[in-house]
Amino acid sequence: VLFLFNNSNKLSYNDVKESTGIEEEELGRVLQSLACGKARVLKKVPPGKDIAKTDEFEFNADFRHKLFKIKINQVQTKETVEENVNTTEKVFQDRQYLID
């Protein structure tokens, strides 16, 4: 995603999506990590924590960090109730064989 900003300083959500081909859910997490996390490599217009399809992103030329290499953590998605139930059920099934 960051390589796209070598050619252009400002890109819309749809421009990034078309250029990368990343799924919407994954792209939202990536852009949120880059624009809304601790290390704000991108500036988001309008400012906020949530990513919308109408947002635009601009390279943050003012970004500075004391380290040469930085680690940008990806935002974690929240597990839905259905996923939580499925996970709990699978864990229970796996443990049942060990108990017997």
N, C-alpha and C positions, 0 to 999 in steps of 0.2 A: 504494500500500500504506500509506503513512504517513497519508493522509487517513482511513483506517479508524479510526485511534487518536484522532480528534477526538471520536468518539462513545463510545468505550470505552477504558479504560486497559489491559485485558488481553484478548487474543484467542488462540484456539488456531490451529494450522496449518490445520485444516479450515475454521474460520470465515473465515480470510483467503482460502483457496482458493475457497470458495463465493461470497464477496463480490466477488472480483476476476475470477474465471473464467480466471485464468492457468494455463497448463500446469504440471504438477508439477515438471518439470525446471527450467523458467524461474523458477518461484516459489521453489524451493529456493535458486537462485543469488541471487535478490533478497533473500530473508530472511537468507541467510548474509552478504551484503554489509552489511546494516543491523544485524545482531546480532553478527557475529563479526569484522568488519573493524576498521580503525584507528579509525574514527568509529562508536562503538557507540550508535546512536540508539535501538535497541531492546535490551531485556534478554531473554535466552532462558532458559527454565526447562525442563529442567535445563541448566546451563551446559555448553558444549562447542563444538567447531568444526563438527560435522556436524549437519545439519537432519533431524529425523525427523518423521513424521506425528503423533506424540504430543506434540510440543513445544508450549509456550505462549510467547507473546511479550507483553512489557509495555513501554509507552513509558518511556524512560529520562528522567525529569524532571531528573535530576542531570547530564545531558549538557551540557557547556560546551565552547566552542571559541573561540579568539582571533579568528577571522575571522567576518565577517557571513555570507558565502557559503562553503559548503564543497562539495567534490566527493567523492562517495562512489563509488569504483571498484567495478564489478561483478566478482565472482569469475569467473575464467576456467575453463571446463571443460577437462578433459584430453581430448586427441584419442585415440580408440581406435585399435587397430592397423589395423582395417579402414578407418577414415577416413584414416589416414596413408597406407596403400597406395593408396587411391583418389586422394588428393590428389597423391601423387608421380606416379602414372600420368597424370593430367590435365596436370600441369606438363610431363612428358616429351613428351606428345602436342603440346602448344602449342609447345614449343621445337623440335620436329622440323621444323615448317614453316619456321621461321626459319633453321635450319641448311641445309636443302635449298636 
